[in-house]
């Protein structure tokens, strides 16, 4: 097994600690392990081999290093080591490079989601960085064979990004190291005299929200003790001069400190898990933590601690005062805390981890059996898909495939659309004539696909059919993604039975806050479409793998349709899947040649788009009522000219 980590010794944090414990347990099982970690420091004390890769420190946080190995070097390393599975610990930069390398060699990957970089970007005041982090996180975990997340909050975060194949895998705790017997009266006397101790353990950085502990100032008979280090330490010492700052502790010293607290506090709202919370619970120390993220799964409120309302610092103070003022409650909560983590050993968690490794190997075998694997992994399509062979292409769907708002080089009132652009690209790959029909009509739903559109398609006997539909259903008040996908499944089965290749395209949303209320439905529906593609041997354009489609400049002024730039983008991504040579380069050239398009539409959005939509809804009508497909029969797409003629006869 090859274990690749973004964080490692000498910088100790939650990721490093988890990696060390997993390595220790796997070695005890007799597994062969190679660790790939950021250099330049070597670790001769580790009992397994470590391969160090080039890295550089973050400017504001030099203890954290960003590794950049390059996919070519990782491919060579994987070929030499020949791992059965690749474990990616909190992957981001190095992890993405490893995923590309693993796909080249068809090796299963298990990605451990442990760091909420999206929330971190927000905490560090990087609004643009937050969007980039979200898109990269989605793309990375979608590409991994299997993702393991430590909490229900982390799973929900990934699902909201459209990530499927997510399983729950928590963290173990060393109950021998962290135990109530470590409580030290001499240490308590040195730190607080006769006062009660409220303690925090963790990194001193913005995302941990340690500054919120200022809300505890002035509680009688209490001393605040902070264990840890990080870029915020100096500022926190100025803001909390009455607190004791112990710096970084480890081993027995850390265990003694945690067991000597009377109450453990954890204010960070962006935790995917909360390992220090588990260590406090194992030490018999009751916990007060924010009711968001990982702590929700760890702290049993009113049993072994309290969860306070996120952002409500008055509630934080009240919960701490409640425990400090009741010795019997602290003892009862502490006993329940120790009992509650008794089964969370690293040995048990590693047994679960190996089971996930085995599942990833089975899933990878399924992925590799998919005929159009390049469609699922677009970055590999050029080398693995043959030159297009189709001569009769039919496009099915709704307004996106009809081409609404793609007015590029078109007469007034007419539209092109991504499917027509794709037809032209496919025609240029052939010497023989290429025919194209577009049965898509605005406002159509899955029921229209399985009815009139499917019937007409079967009459036309195409050898290629594209299907992009479902968005109009999914934004409805009572959408059922499973039922919709089942209907698509039946339609795809009929198309495949008739010998047509099917390009399935997953529906997508603009990156707007209002659209995100539908994100879970879209994620579920798209996950089911991926299953349909595997079962029926379809080509798949998984648009979630291309997060740029959600950017505002891809969408028209009406906010619900693609503008010409978006249609071009979608057409070239589909062309890559279908094996059109140099599709990416052609797309970049096309974008430059049409950079003067997409001028703002006249009038306000409210009057031009929103009110007419509301009026139609009130009358039970849609924009597609009375409309017919713009190409209900084949048109001939010449190989070297952009003009179109109706097929004779």
N, C-alpha and C positions, 0 to 999 in steps of 0.2 A: 504494500500500500504506500502511495506517495501522499504525504501530508504537506500542503502548501499553505503558508500563513503570511498575512500582511504585517503581523506584529510579533515580535519575539524578544528574547533576552538581549540586552539587560533591562529593557523597558518592561516592567511588570504591570499588566492590566488584566481585564477580564478575558480578553482573547488569548493572551500569552498563558495565563493560568489554565484555561481550558485545554489549550494545545498540550501543555506539559502533562496534564492529568490523563488525557486521552492517549498520548504516547506511552506513558507509564503503564496504563492498563493493557494496551495492545501488546506491548513488549512482554508483559507477564503472561499473556495468552500464547506467546511464541510467534506472533506475527512479524513479518519482515517489513520494516518501516524505513522510509527515507523522508527527512524533513527538509523542505525548501523554504528558506527564510531570508529576510533582509540582512545584508552585511552592514559594516565590515567586520564586526566582532565575531570571534570564533567561540565555540562552547564545548571545550574538551571534556567537561564533566558530564555531558549528556551521554547516555548509554546507547543511543542510536545515531547513525550517520546524519550529518547536517550539510546540505549544499547551500552555500551562501550566494546571494545574487546582489548585483549592484543596487544601491539605494541612496537617497539623499534626504536630509532632515527637513521637516517643515520649518519655515522661517520663524513663526511665532511659537513653535512647540518643538524644539530640536530633539526632544526625547523620542518623538514619533518620526519614523523614517518611512518613506514611500519607495517601494521596490519596483524596479523596471528591468525585467530580465530579457524581454523580447521573446516572441513566440518561437522563433527558429531555435534558440538555445534550449527552450523548454521541450520542443519536439525531440531534439537530440538527447536530452536527459531522459525523457520518457521512453525513447527507443532503447536506450542503454539499460534502464532500470526495469522496464516492462511491468508496470503496476497493473493489478486487477481493477483497482478503483482509485480515483483521485479525490482526496478530501480537501476542500477549499475552506479555510478558516477565515471568516469575515471577509470575503473577497471583494475587491474593488478594482485596483489597477493591476497588480500582479495576478489576481484571480481571473480577470478578463483575458489576459495573455495566456494563462493556463487553459482556459476554456477553449480558446481557438486552437491551441496545440492539441488538446485532448480530442477535439472533433476531427482533427486531421488523422489521428490514429484510432478513432472509434473506441475511445476509452470512456467508461462511465464516470460521471462526476457527481459529487455530493457537495452542495454549497451550504455552508452554515451561516445563516443570517443572524448576526450578533451585534452589529453596530448600525444604529439608525442614522446614517449619514445625511438623510433628508432633513431630519430634525436638527442635526448638528449645523448644517448649512444655514438654517434659519436662525439658530441661536447665535451664530457668528456674524449675523447681519448681512447675509449674501442671498438676496432674493432671487437673483438669476442663477446662483449656484444651487439653490434648492430645486429649481426646475431641472437643471442638468443632472443633479444627483438622483432625482426621481426617475428620469428617463433612463439613466445608466443602470440604476438598480433593477428596474423592470426588465431591461434588455438582458442584463447579466443572469438574473435568476430564471428568466424564461429559457435561456439557452442551456442552463445546467440540467443534467438528467433529473436530479431530485434536489429539492431545497428543504432544509430542516430549520424550523423556527422555534424559539424557546418558549413562546407564550401565545395566548389567544390574541393579544393586542398585536404582536408581531405578525401573526398569520393574517389578521384582518388588514394590516398595512400592505402586505404583499398581494393579497387578493384584490385590494382596491387598485393596485397597479396592473392587474391583469395577469398575475403570476399563478400558474397552476402547479400541480405536483408538489404541494407543500405538505410536510408532515410535522407533527409536534415532537420536539426533542429538547428536553430541558438541560439542566446542568446538575452535576453531582456536587456533593459537599463532603469535606473531610471531617466526619463527625468525631474522629479520634483526635484531630488537631484542635477543632473548635468544640469545646465542651464546657459546661458550667464550672467544672472543677478548676478551670484556669483562672477563676476570679482571684485577684490579688489585692489583699488589704493594704500592703505597703504601697503598691502602685496607686491605689485610690487615695491614700493619705497624701502622697506626694503631689497628686494632681489636683485634689479638691478639698483636702482637709476633711471636714465632716459633711461637706455638701454632697448632694446627689449629682451623678454625672449623666449628662445627655451627650451622646457621642455620634460622630459621623465618620465613615471610612470611605474613601474613594478619591478619584482624580479631582484636582482643584482646577476646574475649567468651566467655561460659561454654560455648557450643556448640562452640568450637574446641579446648577442653581443653588450652590452652597450659600450665596449671599442671602437667600430667603431665610436662613437661620437667624438673621437679625431680628426676626419676629419673636424670638424667644428671650430677647433681652429683658432683664428686670424680673424674671421669675424668681421668687425668693428661694434661697437654699439650693440653687442649681449652678453647676459649672459646665460650660460647653467645651468639649474636647474634640478636636478635628485631627484626623489621621489621614495623611496623604500629601501629595505634592502635585505641582502643575503650574501652568502659566498664570493662574489667578491668585497664587499664594500671597504675593506681596500686597495686592489690593485687598484681599480678604483680611489679612492681618491688620491693615489700617482700618478697615470697616468694622472688625470685631476684635478690638484690643483686649477685651476681657476674656477671650477664648484662649485655650491652650492648644498650640499647634505642634504636633509631635513629628511631622514629616512622614516620610515613607517608612512603614514597618512591614515586616514579613515574619514568617515562621512563628515561633513561640511568642515573640514579643507582640505580634499582631493578635494572636489568639488571646493572650492575657489582657490586652487592652479592650477587646470586644467583650470578653466575659466580665470585665470590670465595669462596663457601662450599666447604668440602671435603665436607661431607655436608649434605643438606637433610632436615629432619624435619617430619613432618606428623601430629600425634596425633589430630585430630578424627575422630570415628566417625560423624558425621551429614552428611558431604559427599555431595551428589548427584553431584559430578564431582571437582573439585580442580584448578582452573585454575593455581594457583601450582605444583602438582606438575609440570604440563606445562612451565611456564616454567623450572623447575629442570632438567628433562630436556633441554630445548632448549639450556640453558646448559652442558650437559656435566657436571652435578652429580648424583652418585648420590643416590638418595632412600631414606629409611627412613620408611614410613608404616604406619598401622594397616590390618590386613587386613579392612576393612569399608567398605561404601559405594563411592563413586566410585573411590578409589585402587586397588581390585582390578582395574579395567579399564586403569589407566594404568601401574602399576608391574609390570614383569616380574621377579618375585622370582628372585634369583640371576643375573639378566642385567643389569639396570640399577639394581638396588636391592634392598631387602628389605621384605617385608610381615611385620609382627610380629603376634602373636596379640592381638586386641582386648582391652583391659583389662589385659594382662600387661605391666606396666612393667618387670619384670625382663628380659623378652624384648626390649623396646624398647632398653634399655641394652646388652644383649648384641649386638644388630644394629649399633648405632652403634659400639661398641667394635671389632667385627669390621672395619668399613670404615676406622676411624681407624688401626687397627694394620697395615693392608696397603696400602701405596702403589700397588703394581701392580694390586690389585683395584679400587682407586678409579679408576685411569686406565682400566681395561678397562670397568668399569661406566659411566663417564662417556662414553666413546666410543660404547658401545651405546645410551646414553640419547639422545644427539644424533641418531644414525642412526634410532632408533625413531620420532621425531616429525617426521621430514623431510617426510612427506606430509600432515601435519595442518595445512595452511594455512587461513587464513580464506577465501581465495578458493575452495578446494575445498569447504569446509563450506557456504559460501553457495550454491554450485551445488546441493548436496544440499537446502538449505533451500528454494530455489525449487521444486525437484521436489516437496517436501512441500506447499508452497502449492498447486501444481496439483492434487495429490491431494485436498487439502481442498476445493477447488472442486468436484471430481467427487462427493465424498461428500456435500457440501451439496445438490447437485442431487438425489441419491438421497433424502436426508432430506425435502426439500421435496416430492418426488413421493409420499410416504407419505400416504394419504388422511387418516388421523387424526393429523396431525402434532402436534396439541395434546396427544395422549396421551404423546408423547415429551417434549414441553416443557410440563409441567403448568401453569406460570405463565401460559401464553398461551391456556389452554383456553377461558376464558369468552368471548372474542371470536371464536373460530374454529370452535366446534362448534355444530351446530344443536340445537334443542330435542329431547329424546329422543322417539323414534318407535316404540319397541318395545312389544309387548303380550304376548309369550310368552318368558320368560327361564328358562334352565336353567343351574344352577351345577354344575360338575364339579370333583373334587379329592379331598382327604384330610381329616384332622381339622380343619385350619384352616377350610376351607370348610364342613364339617359344623357348625362353631360351637363346638367343644369349649371348655369353660371360660368361655363367655359366658353367665352365668346371670342377667344383668340382667332383672329383672321377669319371671322365668320360674318355673314350678312346679319343685319339687325333682326333679332328674334330667333336666330338659329344658334345651336350649340354643338360643340365637338364632343368632348368627354374623354375620359381615360380609356374606355374600351375602343373607341374609334382610333385613338392614337396608338393603342396596342396593335390593332388590326393593321395599321400602316407599317409598323415595325416588323410584324410577322410577314407581311407581303414582300418587304424588301429582302427577306431571307430566302425567297423562293424564285425560281425561274418560271414555274407554271403559274397560271392565274390564281388569285386568292379572293375568296368570297366572304362577305361579312354581313351579318344581320344583327340588329339591336332591338330586342323585344322589351327593354326596360322602359317603364313609365313612372313618372313622379308619383309619390304617395303610395306606391304599391307595397304590399306586405307579403309575408310568407305564403299565405293562402293563394295569392295571385301566382306565385311561383309554381306551386303544386297544381294549379288549375290551368288557366289559359296559356301561361307562358310555357309550361312543360309540354302541353299538348301540341302547341305550334312548333316547339323545338324538335319534338320527335318526328313531325312531318318533314322538317327541313333536313333531317339526317346529317347533322354536323359531325366533324371529327374532333372539335374542340368546343367546349362550353365553359363560360365563366359565370360564377354565381356569387353575387354580392348583394345580400338582402337580409333583413331582420331588424335594422335600426328603427324603422317606423313602428314595428311591433314592440320593441324593447322600451321605447319611451312612453308607451301606453300605461294607463293606471293599474292594470292587473296582468302585466306580461308574465308569461311562464317560459323561461328560457329552455327548460327541458322539453316541454311540449313543442315549441317552435323547432328545436333542433331535431326532434323525432320526425317532424314533417319534412325538413330539409333532407334528412337521412333517406327517407323513402324516395324523394325526388332524385337524389344523386344515384341511388341504387338503380332506378329505371334508366337513367342516362348511361350509366356504366354498362348495363345489360345490352344496350343498343350499340355498344362499341365506341362511344365518345369518351375522350379524355376530359376530365373536369378540373378546372382551376377554381378552387374554393378561396374566397377572399374574406377575411374576418372584418366585420363592421368595426367602426372606430368613432371616437369622439374628439371634438376640439378640446384643447387644454384651457377650459374655462371652469370656474368654480361651479356655475349653475349646471354644467353638464356632468359633473362628477357624481351627482346624486344617482345617476344611472350606471356608474362604473361597475358595480358588482354584477348587475344583470349582464352587461356586455362581457365581463370576464368569464362568467359562467357559460354563457352561450358560445363564446369563442373557444373555451376549453372543450366543449362538446363538438364543435366543428373540427377541432384537431383530431378528435377520436374518429369522426366520420372520415376524414382524409386518410387516416391509417387503415381503417377497415376496408375502404373501397379503392385504395390505391390512387387517390386523387393527388394532383398538385396542390400545394397550399401556399398562398401568399398571406403570411401571418403579419398583419400590419402593425401589431404591437411590437414587433422586432424593429420597427422603423419609427421611433418616437417623434421624429421631425414632422410627421403628418399632423400632429396636434398643435403645432405652432400657429399663432394667429395669422401670419402672413400666408398660410396655405388655405385659409378659409375666406369665403366671399363676405361681402358686406351684410348679407342677410344672416350670417353667423351659423347657418346650418348646412351650407353646401360648400364644396370646394371651389375656389377660384381657379383660373387657368393654371397657375403655378402648382396648385395641389393636384390637379388632374395630370399634369406632366409628371409630377413626382410619382403618383400611383402607377401610371402607365409604364414607366421605366423600371419600377420595382417588380411589376408583373412580368416585364420582358426579361429581367434577370432570372426569375423563377423558370420561365419557359425556355431559357437557354439562348436568347438573342445575343449574338456576339457584340462585345463592347457596349452593352446597354448603359452601363454607368457613365462612360465617357460621352456617349451620345446624349444622355440626359443632361449632363453638365453643359455641353455645347448648346443644346436646345434652350436651356434656362438663360444663358447669356444672350442668345439671339432674340429672346422675347422679354428682356428685362424692362421694356417700356410699357408692358401691358398692365392690366389689373388696376386701372384708375378707379378712384372711389365712385360709387353709384350716386346719382343725384337723389336729393331728398333725404329725410331722416329715416332711421331704421324703424321707429315706431309707426310712422305713417305708411312707409313703403312696404314693410314686411310683417311687423307684429300684428297690427290691427286687421289687415286682410286675413291673416291666419286665424285670428280669434273669430272673425265674422264667419268664416267658412265652418269652423268647428261648431259654432252656435247653430248653424243651419244643417249640421250633419253632413257636410260636404268636404271634399278634399281637392287639392290643386290638380289632381290627375283625373277628376271626373270628366268623362266625355273625350278623353284623349286616347289616341292609339299610338302604337310604337312607331318611331320615325323610320325604322327599317324593318318592316314586318316580313320582308322577303330579302333574299341575298342581293347585295350590291357588289359590283366588281371593284376591287381595290387594285389599280395598276401598280406594277412594281416600281416604276420610276417617276410616276406623276401623282400629284396629290388630288387630281380631279377624280370624281366618282361618276360612274355610269350605271344605269339600271341594267342588271343582267338580262340579256336577250332571251326571249322565250319564256 
